[in-house]
Amino acid sequence: MKTRSLLILSVALAACSKDGAGSGPAPSTSASAALPAVDTALADHVKAHVDKCTVNVEQGQAYSCKDGVVDALSKHVRERKPAAFASTMIALVRKKDDAKTSAVAVALLAEQLDNLGDEGKRKNATKETVTAALAALEDESGNRATRLAGPVAQLATIAAMFDPLYAVTDPHPTKEARDNVYRHLLVFGRTKALPKLKEVAEKKPAHAAAALDAVPRMSNATDDERSAACPWAEGYLKSADLGVAAKAAEAMVYCKGKHIDALVAEAETRLENKAFKNPFAMVLREPCAQLVAGVTKRAADDEQCERVYAFLEKVANDAGADDATRGAALFNIYYQRRDEKTLKLMRKYENHPNKEVSKRAKEAITSLTTTYKLKG
């Protein structure tokens, strides 16, 4: 792939390689003034990972780390929110004469960016940093490109550099990297990026699932944002591609309200047509689930949840569904509702003639009576 001319970035990289006790950006020269800064403290953390971790250069991974180096960097990023985090990692990604340092920087950009928080990410998304990040994404391939894609997409959309991002993404040779850009477009791009996702889903079916996966990533969406994204996603519920339909279903859980009704209606149609299968079927465990019982809210209301539970029990009794789907459907009632009512229901099925159904009922009973101490 064509390598962009970022020759003067080597000046910044040279600054990084020099010993220095400061924790702020390395001093700029006239040649590097317009380029992203390199934070020497962050560079030291990268070196610690090179020394203390097992590094997979080809995959851009650092793992089995020793001496708390991962926790130390996480703490540093969370607490200090360094404005040169992204620029430093991108500069080191492009340090091709040091393969391990480059691979570690790929890993840390992917794994640590979220520790900046939204405001920290915004401070990192300068035009020069995004320009360098896009050049890095363009030059990389395989898993390294895939790992870079999400952070680069977030930084580029913060900087409103949509067209340059698309120009690098659309022709990129690694499909998974393209997918990862698309699924991160709405995090900060919001509805400004929605037309691109619609185009991708329509004209590039292989990327439709990733485009739909972007919808639930749009946290704290406004009513207007939901009104723009949710009906579009609902249109893919009937997709013959189960992966695409499943991502549309996940979006319906995120969208809530009438979209939950649309999800259950589609599930009923698929069951009737003997087409209720994973990964679509697995999504029916989500509408009434609570991350933290009594604290986080369910996506569905009480009436909708009763409809979900009734449907899942119907699946468990449907001989036209495969055994694994039947058992999982029953278990997914337990997954969403862990109470005496569910325990009573599970006892009804513990000796069911279908072995998968009875097995999953017994698993739920064991959990409800031992972990949750229910007596029914």
Disulfide bonds with the S-S distance in Angstrom:
Cys53-Cys65 2.04
Cys230-Cys255 2.01
Cys288-Cys305 2.18
